Amino acid sequence: MTDKKALIRVENLTKQFKKTRALDNVSNNIYNGEVVVIIGPSGSGKSTFLRCLNLLEVPTSGHIFFEGIDITDPKNNLNKHRQKMGMVFQQFNLFPHMTIMKNLTIGPMKLLKKSKEEAEKKAMELLERVGLANRADSYPNQLSGGQKQRIAIVRALCMEPDVMLFDEPTSALDPEMVGEVLEVMRDLAKENMTMVVVTHEMGFAREVASRVVFMENGKIIEQNEPKEFFDNPKSERLKMFLDKVL
Amino acid sequence: MENLIYNIANIFTSDENARWFVQELNNNFIVDDRWTWLLDGLWVTVRLTFFSFIFGLLIGMVIAVIRVSYDKKQDTPTQSTSQKILRFALGILNFICKSYLNIIQGTPTIVQIMIIYFVILANSTNKIGVATLGFTINSSAYVAEIIRGGINGVDKGQMEAGRSLGFGYISTMVFIVLPQALKSSLPALCNELVVLLKETSVANMVALQDLLSQALLIKSRTYNAFLPLIAAAIIYFVIVSILRWLSDRLERRLSSGDR
């Protein structure tokens, strides 16, 4: 991995909530083209870690370098860098007062200064790829959970990000809709999109990840490529966890 | 009251009374084109209400955003001096807004209007301008709290989604959170508009020729209190009904995305 440059470099990241320490001095690198899947029991700090990457959660201490720039330094224009980091939420967070097309084009038009035609063309292309081109004029609340999440992924992609962050993207979905969302994510991985995914989908981790990270109590306990990670776990804690979830 | 009912009943039962009633109608509304006095008054009332509400809405939104931002900023850790300065400034603004709301909501409207008219802007000749200012200030305080409730009711994931796309705090507020907040506060805002419309009737205390003042003017000429006041009441009622109808329609149109 030494020949790849680190897209995101995390150094000594600590996040202290009032009483609990959600992240405890975590350091890690995320490289171009990698699919990093983060797993762990609830409360392990995995979502906090992900949300710290684009500073939705402001870390108590530590640094995050994105494309070589320290985004935790308030002197740097965070909004500019966030445009390059797509984020997909557990609760979709589509804008309910806008049509799907408006949801997809508001960012590119207002932030990337694209023309309406250009933004809509790009949005349409992506909508077709996830099979939802016919829903462009619908409102989010008219869609199923799986459709909403696919739209949310497209919304992030419309900004042409360099990395995609997924915060438990399938946890709020009915079981039969999980597949369609994972399918879209699988396609993205095939296209060499850099992805950081917090999930409970072990099958997805095993199949798609280039690296799996296990977190507990705000620390990274173990990380490895998926085959080694699942078949030959080193730490006792991970063994116990895998026994429970597999 | 009994007398009144008796009189009204009598109007339709005896020719003499019917003749009296027609004559009074004629006297109060037709002679000297007095009905146009009411129209003039209505026009003043409508303008006063409209501009006070629009300006009040704008000021109210700003106050609401300041209050919400301040509450939110309390639980993020500060990093740099510039952020500390920002938070300090926000603290001062929040204090000003809070005092403003307390003072406006804690004093009667009519006292506020009189203070502005007789004390602060005593030299102004633009009566409707002064009254508009007074009602704007009054209305903004109520609108601010309505909208603040609306903003707090918007899921916080909306702000996060906007920020994650790269929108700044203010842009996310304006494009994403506020439209949803306004939509959910629409019934309360409409209510405020109706209250404001009726409340503008106290403007007759500062010699503005609004609808009520004009009705009273007719009364002073005809010595009949009944007809001009009933006419004014009916006009207020009709306007309020129209506003309610419009807001229902708007609400239904805006909820087209809800399912």
Boltz contact constraints between the chains, C-beta under 6 A:
constraints:
  - contact:
      token1: [A, 54]
      token2: [B, 164]
      max_distance: 6.0
  - contact:
      token1: [A, 56]
      token2: [B, 160]
      max_distance: 6.0
  - contact:
      token1: [A, 58]
      token2: [B, 76]
      max_distance: 6.0
  - contact:
      token1: [A, 58]
      token2: [B, 77]
      max_distance: 6.0
  - contact:
      token1: [A, 74]
      token2: [B, 79]
      max_distance: 6.0
  - contact:
      token1: [A, 74]
      token2: [B, 80]
      max_distance: 6.0
  - contact:
      token1: [A, 79]
      token2: [B, 166]
      max_distance: 6.0
  - contact:
      token1: [A, 79]
      token2: [B, 168]
      max_distance: 6.0
  - contact:
      token1: [A, 82]
      token2: [B, 166]
      max_distance: 6.0
  - contact:
      token1: [A, 83]
      token2: [B, 166]
      max_distance: 6.0
  - contact:
      token1: [A, 87]
      token2: [B, 164]
      max_distance: 6.0
  - contact:
      token1: [A, 91]
      token2: [B, 157]
      max_distance: 6.0
  - contact:
      token1: [A, 93]
      token2: [B, 157]
      max_distance: 6.0
  - contact:
      token1: [A, 93]
      token2: [B, 161]
      max_distance: 6.0
  - contact:
      token1: [A, 95]
      token2: [B, 176]
      max_distance: 6.0
  - contact:
      token1: [A, 97]
      token2: [B, 179]
      max_distance: 6.0
  - contact:
      token1: [A, 97]
      token2: [B, 180]
      max_distance: 6.0
  - contact:
      token1: [A, 107]
      token2: [B, 165]
      max_distance: 6.0
  - contact:
      token1: [A, 111]
      token2: [B, 166]
      max_distance: 6.0
  - contact:
      token1: [A, 139]
      token2: [B, 257]
      max_distance: 6.0
  - contact:
      token1: [A, 141]
      token2: [B, 258]
      max_distance: 6.0
  - contact:
      token1: [A, 141]
      token2: [B, 259]
      max_distance: 6.0
